[in-house]
Amino acid sequence: MTKTLKEIREFMERMGIPGRDLWDLPSSTKTFPDGAHWRIEIAGVERASTMEAMIDEARKRNINIHRVIATVGGSTYCDFEELKAMAQMARDEKIEVVMTVGHRKAWDVGSKEMSTHEGSMQGFRLRGSDNISYHIADMMRNIEAGFRGFLVYDEGVLSIVNQMRKEGFIPKETIFKFSVFGGYCSPAGARVIEAMGANTMNPLSDVSLPILAAIRKAVNIPLDIYMIIVDSFGGMFRAYEAPEIARVASPCYFKFEPGTSEADIYKPWVTESWHQGFIRQKVKMASIVKEIVARHAPQLKLSGKGPSDLVLTEPQ
């Protein structure tokens, strides 16, 4: 039974999935609730001292940080008092926090296949039910400290925590961001993640403008898009694409994560003082992109400080 590309694409369209990447780059008609097209997300707020340095640098540069991705190395490396201090600072500054919790595949004693080239291609998913329970236990520890946002990269875990949220096992306001390590980079994949309960999604770092436009057509959740990314993920710096990205992919978070590799910058033995200096560079890069968008697309709105739809921490 022969089916043409035209028929395949028409079938996809009936599902609400663009049959082609949108090479005409249509402007998104969607925005954040405050009418803004884009916001700023800083990755790698690893410790309370890193949060403090980021807030200080943002004040100096007169730039609002809307969301941070915290403890990328794993929140299990933070003691409970430190977690509570981070939650309080974020609340005071009206910054949404997405925590990266501990116990994941690289921590598993049976995860040696990740050290091989082919093993690393098998997917960044948790192994077995014990590891899922450990992962969720660390999430609960963070909830107790006051956090209400979490990075998820495993669809099985997403299905569990989404049900927990529905039933009130965890706070109903909790949000889930689907990680770049989930590997999604198409409208079809984005639809799956949105349907499973993800509140925001980080596509792969190298997606083109036509692909971003097609993903935006298929889903309503914000897209978290790398403006700069570690060298091991491609190392691109898309500063001058920022206006077009915001135009076609709104609502979107511009995400800043420079460096050599995730392993280099997020291992727990990297010093706190190093992270304090590094986070200031990330804030500087965000301020540069803010300047470029203001110069070349002033009609694209950036959210102000602490928009009301952010899910803030609830410090204990």
Rosetta blueprint (number, residue, H / E / L):
1 M L
2 T L
3 K L
4 T L
5 L H
6 K H
7 E H
8 I H
9 R H
10 E H
11 F H
12 M H
13 E H
14 R H
15 M L
16 G L
17 I L
18 P L
19 G L
20 R L
21 D L
22 L L
23 W L
24 D L
25 L L
26 P L
27 S L
28 S L
29 T L
30 K L
31 T L
32 F L
33 P L
34 D L
35 G L
36 A L
37 H L
38 W E
39 R E
40 I E
41 E E
42 I E
43 A E
44 G E
45 V E
46 E L
47 R L
48 A H
49 S H
50 T H
51 M H
52 E H
53 A H
54 M H
55 I H
56 D H
57 E H
58 A H
59 R H
60 K H
61 R H
62 N L
63 I L
64 N L
65 I L
66 H L
67 R E
68 V E
69 I E
70 A E
71 T L
72 V L
73 G L
74 G L
75 S H
76 T H
77 Y H
78 C L
79 D L
80 F H
81 E H
82 E H
83 L H
84 K H
85 A H
86 M H
87 A H
88 Q H
89 M H
90 A H
91 R H
92 D H
93 E H
94 K L
95 I L
96 E E
97 V E
98 V E
99 M E
100 T L
101 V L
102 G L
103 H L
104 R L
105 K H
106 A H
107 W H
108 D L
109 V L
110 G L
111 S L
112 K H
113 E H
114 M H
115 S H
116 T L
117 H L
118 E L
119 G H
120 S H
121 M H
122 Q H
123 G L
124 F L
125 R L
126 L L
127 R L
128 G H
129 S H
130 D H
131 N H
132 I H
133 S H
134 Y H
135 H H
136 I H
137 A H
138 D H
139 M H
140 M H
141 R H
142 N H
143 I H
144 E H
145 A H
146 G L
147 F L
148 R L
149 G E
150 F E
151 L E
152 V E
153 Y L
154 D L
155 E H
156 G H
157 V H
158 L H
159 S H
160 I H
161 V H
162 N H
163 Q H
164 M H
165 R H
166 K H
167 E H
168 G L
169 F L
170 I L
171 P L
172 K L
173 E L
174 T L
175 I E
176 F E
177 K E
178 F E
179 S L
180 V H
181 F H
182 G H
183 G L
184 Y L
185 C L
186 S L
187 P H
188 A H
189 G H
190 A H
191 R H
192 V H
193 I H
194 E H
195 A H
196 M L
197 G L
198 A L
199 N L
200 T E
201 M E
202 N L
203 P L
204 L L
205 S L
206 D L
207 V L
208 S L
209 L H
210 P H
211 I H
212 L H
213 A H
214 A H
215 I H
216 R H
217 K H
218 A H
219 V L
220 N L
221 I L
222 P L
223 L E
224 D E
225 I E
226 Y E
227 M E
228 I E
229 I E
230 V L
231 D H
232 S H
233 F H
234 G L
235 G L
236 M L
237 F E
238 R L
239 A H
240 Y H
241 E H
242 A H
243 P H
244 E H
245 I H
246 A H
247 R H
248 V H
249 A H
250 S L
251 P L
252 C E
253 Y E
254 F E
255 K E
256 F E
257 E E
258 P L
259 G L
260 T L
261 S L
262 E H
263 A H
264 D H
265 I H
266 Y H
267 K L
268 P L
269 W L
270 V L
271 T L
272 E H
273 S H
274 W H
275 H H
276 Q H
277 G H
278 F H
279 I H
280 R H
281 Q H
282 K H
283 V H
284 K H
285 M H
286 A H
287 S H
288 I H
289 V H
290 K H
291 E H
292 I H
293 V H
294 A H
295 R H
296 H H
297 A L
298 P L
299 Q L
300 L L
301 K L
302 L E
303 S L
304 G L
305 K L
306 G L
307 P L
308 S L
309 D L
310 L L
311 V L
312 L L
313 T L
314 E L
315 P L
316 Q L
